[in-house]
Amino acid sequence: MLGHPALRYLILLITGVVFQRAVCVQFDLDGTTPDVLLVLAIAAGIVGGTERGAIVGFFAGMALDSISVTPFGLGAVAYMGAGALAGWMEGTIVHSARWLTMVVAFVTSALGVTAFAVIGSVLGQSQMLSDHLLQVVLVVSIWSALLVIPATRACRWAETYSDRFRPAMR
Amino acid sequence: MPNSRRRGRARFTIVLLVLTSIVLLTLDGRGSGPLSSVRSAALSVLSPVGDLASTIFSPVRNAWSGAFEQDDLEIENERLQEENDRLKGELTASSVSKEQLQQLLQLVGIPFVGDTPVVHTRVVSGTIGNFGETVELDKGSSSGIEKNMPVITGEGLIGKVVQVSADRSVVALITGGSFNVNFNVVGTPAIGTAQGTGSATILRGGSIDVRQSISPGQIVVTSGLLGSPFPPNLPIGTITALRTDEAARETSVDITMFANTRDLTYADVVLWKPVG
């Protein structure tokens, strides 16, 4: 049961929410903090492909929506896009270098944050498209590039299905 | 063939998730109760975790702040010193009108909410995520705090309550720009609407009738017009820049806030609800 990917991703999501709520806010840089839920969506896309990235991104964004005050569903749609895009990019680039994974994380993170702000402004949150956006995109993307390596390891753990109790239950 | 089937399934999943997101956004836009309850529950559950992490990580946070914000603190210190000197000077100047004097006295510590009760709170956390500037306070509905109540510091208005659980509340800061504040320029009949710009101290005010005579340095307070979510006369800031659009027949202003929302330790929630 505990070996099922869905359950393991749920554990990662809960850990991500706690980490975002409790730890990331401590690393505030002029109003900008790392976004581990976005990193988790991107890492899931890199490890599990487009569909996995979209699903994990959707739930990661929804988790962010539930702990912030931005419109509910905005994080879900933006992070779903970032996760799916990371999966698509990883699938089209043939590589094994770690730095390329970091580049994918940087680019998809930048696009995810920009999509968040653009959709938010369409929904009436026009202040999201302020001068501050450039700083947010840059800082969040750098953090994402740094955090994506441990995050992909965590996602690989989540993807490995190993139900040790199954033989005993037969 | 299996590849194209997988791609088709991925496309179907993405479309389904987009539709679900649209439904969630629509429900939220209509102020759906269940979504609000989800947020209140998350606030209640995660608050103790946040407090614990804040204690554990405080040395790391201090080191981080020290490394990146030392210059800002020095500039802020100088600015406050200048502001203090300026206010002292203005207080003693004979040309200060009665209303302005009253406002300035309020700024140096005399309560400006009159008999309206306030709940003193401590700021326990900053913004979660990178949009929608908020702070979390250590008191909630059990202390009488309700959604939409104004929040002030000793210097002036900083925002309004947007989420409440039993012992926590979340305040949307006025600087975030997610809501407007109706204001009045002290000593004039000029009224307008101010909104945050993303800056920690600057608001943008507009919709001021071009015929009103206003100038930089004048004090801006909440107007408390009927239906406004804020009571009248809460200090907001001073006018620092002025632009006139003759075609639109309106003046817009930059307002430098009295309160600095990037440096909050304590805040007071005014137990005030709009009439009607």
Interface residues (C-beta under 8 A of the other chain):
Chain A: V17 V18 Q20 R21 A22 V23 V25 Q26 F27 D28 L29 D30 G31 T32 T33 D35 G49 T50 E51 A54 I55 F58 M62 L64 D65 S66 I67 S68 V69 T70 P71 F72 G73 L74 G75 A76 V77 M80 A84 V113 F116 A117 G120 L123 Q125 S126 Q127 M128 S130 D131 H132 V136 V140
Chain B: R6 R9 A10 T13 I14 L17 V18 T20 S21 I22 V23 L24 L25 L27 D28 G29 L35 V38 R39 A42 L43 L46 V49 G50 L52 A53 S54 F57 V60 R61 W64 F68 S125 G126 T127 I128 G129 N130 F131 G132 E133 T134 V162 Q163 V170 A172 G176 G177 S178 Q195 G196 T197 G198 S199 A200 R262
